[in-house]
Amino acid sequence: MTHPAEAITVDAHAHVFTKDMPLIGRPRHHIDYDFTAEDFLATLDAHGIGYGVIAAASPYGDYNDYTIASTRRSARLRGTAILEPTVDRYTLERMRDDGIVGVRFPYLGWPTPPDLTTFEWRRTLKRIADLDWHVHVHIEGEALPPVLATLAQFEIKTVVDHFGRPDPRLGVRAPGFRALIDAIERGRTWVKVSAGYRIGPTLAQACGRELLRTVGPDRLLWASDCPFVGHEREVTYQQTIDAVCEWVTNAEDRRRIFGANAWSFYFSGA
């Protein structure tokens, strides 16, 4: 695969699923419709987006079968998987060959995230680092600092979802958001400027401007979060683009945030 020059665009976060996929106990969402890889690719085409990244969706736990089948079929797609710490190296290598590039930690709403210092998780994190994968974290902003600190010990590339989901009462002054900025400045951490509708457009814009001011554009990844689970009738794909363009006005910054950064991160090893 060659780099398609300057016009590259990448949607760094979307979900695909079918309504008959098995759900974990007490899932955050009960999804009663299909949004297939073909639907996602058609959406990308309709908006002139070249490539996409499938984020493993928490309601399905480690049932990664459909995501893997999707990335296997299309060179335009990459994906992350949800894994148990017992996964073996051979399984990870096979996933890598099929287009999986990272592991998602969907810890949003968990009373206590798993203890990443156990042998099982340390073993798996070492394997993730050895494969040059990344850990993709979705968690409340106030719970983010200790997770970032643990991952930093393994020198693992880390991607944080949805502006880091800072405490809306504190906004850009929230300790979790400041820890995210510190992690980006230290290297090996990226953030998705995505799902502003989930934290509120005013807070999302404030966080985006603060990220540009403090760390610049190079570790920021635009993503749509389509098909906007739980908000399907409130958000359009174009709005997710326009919302970021409101605070990213420089053409070179837009080139990086809407594609070049994600191309280098997810696809350049292809």
Rosetta blueprint (number, residue, H / E / L):
1 M L
2 T L
3 H L
4 P L
5 A H
6 E H
7 A H
8 I L
9 T L
10 V E
11 D E
12 A E
13 H E
14 A E
15 H L
16 V L
17 F E
18 T L
19 K L
20 D L
21 M L
22 P L
23 L L
24 I L
25 G L
26 R L
27 P L
28 R L
29 H L
30 H L
31 I L
32 D L
33 Y L
34 D L
35 F E
36 T L
37 A H
38 E H
39 D H
40 F H
41 L H
42 A H
43 T H
44 L H
45 D H
46 A H
47 H L
48 G L
49 I L
50 G L
51 Y E
52 G E
53 V E
54 I E
55 A L
56 A L
57 A L
58 S H
59 P H
60 Y H
61 G L
62 D L
63 Y L
64 N L
65 D H
66 Y H
67 T H
68 I H
69 A H
70 S H
71 T H
72 R H
73 R H
74 S L
75 A L
76 R L
77 L E
78 R E
79 G E
80 T E
81 A E
82 I L
83 L L
84 E L
85 P L
86 T L
87 V L
88 D L
89 R H
90 Y H
91 T H
92 L H
93 E H
94 R H
95 M H
96 R H
97 D H
98 D L
99 G L
100 I E
101 V E
102 G E
103 V E
104 R E
105 F E
106 P E
107 Y L
108 L L
109 G L
110 W L
111 P L
112 T L
113 P L
114 P L
115 D L
116 L L
117 T L
118 T L
119 F H
120 E H
121 W H
122 R H
123 R H
124 T H
125 L H
126 K H
127 R H
128 I H
129 A H
130 D H
131 L L
132 D L
133 W L
134 H E
135 V E
136 H E
137 V E
138 H E
139 I L
140 E L
141 G H
142 E H
143 A H
144 L H
145 P H
146 P H
147 V H
148 L H
149 A H
150 T H
151 L H
152 A H
153 Q H
154 F L
155 E L
156 I L
157 K E
158 T E
159 V E
160 V E
161 D L
162 H H
163 F H
164 G H
165 R L
166 P L
167 D L
168 P L
169 R L
170 L L
171 G H
172 V H
173 R H
174 A L
175 P H
176 G H
177 F H
178 R H
179 A H
180 L H
181 I H
182 D H
183 A H
184 I H
185 E H
186 R H
187 G L
188 R L
189 T E
190 W E
191 V E
192 K E
193 V E
194 S L
195 A L
196 G H
197 Y H
198 R H
199 I H
200 G L
201 P H
202 T H
203 L H
204 A H
205 Q H
206 A H
207 C H
208 G H
209 R H
210 E H
211 L H
212 L H
213 R H
214 T H
215 V H
216 G L
217 P L
218 D L
219 R L
220 L E
221 L E
222 W E
223 A L
224 S L
225 D L
226 C E
227 P L
228 F L
229 V L
230 G L
231 H L
232 E L
233 R L
234 E L
235 V L
236 T L
237 Y H
238 Q H
239 Q H
240 T H
241 I H
242 D H
243 A H
244 V H
245 C H
246 E L
247 W L
248 V L
249 T L
250 N L
251 A H
252 E H
253 D H
254 R H
255 R H
256 R H
257 I H
258 F H
259 G H
260 A H
261 N H
262 A H
263 W H
264 S H
265 F H
266 Y H
267 F H
268 S L
269 G L
270 A L
